[in-house]
Amino acid sequence: MATLAQKLDIPGDFSMAERLYRPSPRRGWEGRLRDLEAQIRVDVEMLRYPVDPLPYNPREGMLEVAVIGAGQTGKAVAFGLERFGLHSVKVFDRNPAGLQGPWRNYARNHLLRTRKSETGGLHWGFPNLHFQRWCDLKFGEDYFRSIKKIPRLVWAEYLDWFGDVLKLPIEYNVNVSDIVWRPDLECFELETSKGITRAQFVVLCTGIESAGLQRFPQLVRENLPSQAYSHTMGDIPIDRLADRDVVVIGGGASAFDTANAALEAGARSVDLLIRRESLPPVHRVCLASRWHGYHRHYIELSDEMKWAYSLADLDLGVPPPRDTYYEAIRDNRFDIYGSAGIESIRYENGKIIGRYGGAEMRHDFMICGTGSRNSLADQRELQSVLPSVRLWKDGYIPNGHATHHELENSPYLGSALQFTPLHDRDHFVSRIYYLCSGVAHLSGFRCNLSGLQYAAERVCHDISRTLFIENEEEIKAAFDRHSGWE
Ligand SMILES: Cc1cc2nc3c(=O)[nH]c(=O)nc-3n(C[C@H](O)[C@H](O)[C@H](O)COP(=O)(O)OP(=O)(O)OC[C@H]3O[C@@H](n4cnc5c(N)ncnc54)[C@H](O)[C@@H]3O)c2cc1C
């Protein structure tokens, strides 16, 4: 086991004040946003070509598309479907308005991890819907120019505004617990906490952890009482960490965010332990996100190449954002140790006594930043359709040796991020689009802002295309009936 943090590493441009700065709305912002909202209504109408939806009768008592999840992904897709002229779309979220996704829940990052230029394409080409325009009018133009990354809660506020200004058809506090295909009706029945809803297509936008169970090292589960440890995605009694010795297991972004939160709460010491010798030097996907075409076309890569990228990514690991790392190591109460896997652990007189990489350490509380065990089989609402869904292991295993259990069991998505059928008779699953991560990773969607705009476009395009083809007789009849001068 070796100490890794070098306090001298901190560069001159690191500023905690900048990380913690939250802008105040500039005087007159309410009026400016009202004007912006009026302008957005004009813009959306101006670019509404074609105006009319396709001339077929929507099926009665049934949505065309049910979107599950009203986070940034669900909202982007819902607006996209409107732009594609869909008749009836609804978005369901089990949480109350404002509490979708991690942002006001378990996330502890001060700032988004991605750069401010990455805003997921939620604007669908309308500059007035862009984060920057909203931000300029609310906080002043100098603010957006001054930042490198968007504060997490400012982003959450923008997402609320985005849904409101577009009057997206969202129903909050509605949990979807099952999705069943009704061959007799040719539609899905969604079992929700408010009853049954029927839909022709389903877009799952249920978030990064929807197919994941919090992963804990087995030794921790077996040897520590539940009050002695928690997960970065769980409830952590941060306020009770003052004057305590805290150990964080794992070296990803959330592990560092939580270490920083513990330091801020007044922990006596925070030791962060990683199994690897050292932190990964770069986040390659983050760098590749800057290349035009990488996220846009990734999904078209061969199976072999997708595996090669995914395995390389897993091999290399993902470091925390640079400034999150500096925030931790600048504090004398913080230490980071490499080659520090858990060898044994016990709990005695309120202390966690662990042997990590050959050395014994004592702590009061443990935080596991050990990610999640992603498995489609754990995603409750998919239980009925899952037996019909083709997984990677059903069709392709990388040639020869290198493989990965979690990736093998992830869904083999089509080029519009739709499920693909295990057997011909299961064709209906290709009407379900899967924009969630952990498990969509291998097929090409990482559930972050960098790839969202391309994924949302593919989904909307595919649904619109399928409806056109499925209703071709009715549409052709309408075409034939069309007469007279205009
Ligand atoms: C701590 C943290 C920081 C991150 N930082 C960044 C970053 O800086 N940049 C970046 O690009 N990405 C980041 N990500 C990744 C990603 O952008 C976020 O996870 C983001 O919230 C994903 O948006 P989403 O809409 O896909 O899912 P979410 O925001 O998670 O929304 C999913 C919604 O689905 C709802 N839902 C789930 N299941 C059901 C169901 N069965 N019925 C009804 N509703 C359901 C949930 O209530 C939730 O509101 C971060 C992730 C985390 C966890």
The ligand as a MOL file (V3000), in Angstrom:
LIG
                    3D

  0  0  0     0  0            999 V3000
M  V30 BEGIN CTAB
M  V30 COUNTS 53 58 0 0 0
M  V30 BEGIN ATOM
M  V30 1 C -23.4610 12.0070 -9.1280 0
M  V30 2 C -23.5980 12.0500 -10.6030 0
M  V30 3 C -23.0180 13.0740 -11.3300 0
M  V30 4 C -23.1150 13.0980 -12.7150 0
M  V30 5 N -22.5350 14.1120 -13.4020 0
M  V30 6 C -22.6370 14.1410 -14.7430 0
M  V30 7 C -22.0570 15.2090 -15.4920 0
M  V30 8 O -21.4690 16.1130 -14.9710 0
M  V30 9 N -22.1970 15.1920 -16.8450 0
M  V30 10 C -22.8690 14.2080 -17.4830 0
M  V30 11 O -22.9650 14.2440 -18.6950 0
M  V30 12 N -23.4090 13.1860 -16.7900 0
M  V30 13 C -23.3220 13.1390 -15.4540 0
M  V30 14 N -23.8880 12.1040 -14.7720 0
M  V30 15 C -24.5520 11.0470 -15.5480 0
M  V30 16 C -25.9530 11.4840 -16.0490 0
M  V30 17 O -25.8850 12.6980 -16.7360 0
M  V30 18 C -26.9470 11.6340 -14.9350 0
M  V30 19 O -27.0860 10.4150 -14.2990 0
M  V30 20 C -28.3180 12.1020 -15.4400 0
M  V30 21 O -29.1440 12.3400 -14.3590 0
M  V30 22 C -28.9520 11.1190 -16.4040 0
M  V30 23 O -30.1760 11.6440 -16.8030 0
M  V30 24 P -31.4030 10.7190 -17.1350 0
M  V30 25 O -32.5450 11.6070 -17.4760 0
M  V30 26 O -30.9730 9.7210 -18.1250 0
M  V30 27 O -31.6990 9.9290 -15.7940 0
M  V30 28 P -32.1250 10.4970 -14.3870 0
M  V30 29 O -31.7820 11.9140 -14.2530 0
M  V30 30 O -31.5870 9.5470 -13.3760 0
M  V30 31 O -33.7030 10.3790 -14.4260 0
M  V30 32 C -34.3200 9.1260 -14.4630 0
M  V30 33 C -35.7110 9.2860 -13.8920 0
M  V30 34 O -36.4280 8.0900 -14.1070 0
M  V30 35 C -37.3180 7.9090 -13.0330 0
M  V30 36 N -37.6580 6.4930 -12.9780 0
M  V30 37 C -36.8150 5.4360 -12.8870 0
M  V30 38 N -37.5070 4.2920 -12.9150 0
M  V30 39 C -38.8100 4.6210 -13.0080 0
M  V30 40 C -40.0050 3.8640 -13.0590 0
M  V30 41 N -39.9940 2.5340 -13.0380 0
M  V30 42 N -41.1900 4.5360 -13.1080 0
M  V30 43 C -41.2150 5.8850 -13.1420 0
M  V30 44 N -40.0970 6.6430 -13.0900 0
M  V30 45 C -38.9220 6.0180 -13.0340 0
M  V30 46 C -36.5230 8.3690 -11.8230 0
M  V30 47 O -37.3950 8.7790 -10.7900 0
M  V30 48 C -35.6980 9.5110 -12.3890 0
M  V30 49 O -36.2640 10.7650 -12.0870 0
M  V30 50 C -23.8190 12.0680 -13.3920 0
M  V30 51 C -24.4040 11.0440 -12.6610 0
M  V30 52 C -24.3070 11.0310 -11.2840 0
M  V30 53 C -24.9620 9.9170 -10.5550 0
M  V30 END ATOM
M  V30 BEGIN BOND
M  V30 1 1 1 2
M  V30 2 1 2 3
M  V30 3 2 2 52
M  V30 4 2 3 4
M  V30 5 1 4 5
M  V30 6 1 4 50
M  V30 7 2 5 6
M  V30 8 1 6 7
M  V30 9 1 6 13
M  V30 10 2 7 8
M  V30 11 1 7 9
M  V30 12 1 9 10
M  V30 13 2 10 11
M  V30 14 1 10 12
M  V30 15 2 12 13
M  V30 16 1 13 14
M  V30 17 1 14 15
M  V30 18 1 14 50
M  V30 19 1 15 16
M  V30 20 1 16 17
M  V30 21 1 16 18
M  V30 22 1 18 19
M  V30 23 1 18 20
M  V30 24 1 20 21
M  V30 25 1 20 22
M  V30 26 1 22 23
M  V30 27 1 23 24
M  V30 28 2 24 25
M  V30 29 1 24 26
M  V30 30 1 24 27
M  V30 31 1 27 28
M  V30 32 2 28 29
M  V30 33 1 28 30
M  V30 34 1 28 31
M  V30 35 1 31 32
M  V30 36 1 32 33
M  V30 37 1 33 34
M  V30 38 1 33 48
M  V30 39 1 34 35
M  V30 40 1 35 36
M  V30 41 1 35 46
M  V30 42 1 36 37
M  V30 43 1 36 45
M  V30 44 2 37 38
M  V30 45 1 38 39
M  V30 46 1 39 40
M  V30 47 2 39 45
M  V30 48 1 40 41
M  V30 49 2 40 42
M  V30 50 1 42 43
M  V30 51 2 43 44
M  V30 52 1 44 45
M  V30 53 1 46 47
M  V30 54 1 46 48
M  V30 55 1 48 49
M  V30 56 2 50 51
M  V30 57 1 51 52
M  V30 58 1 52 53
M  V30 END BOND
M  V30 END CTAB
M  END
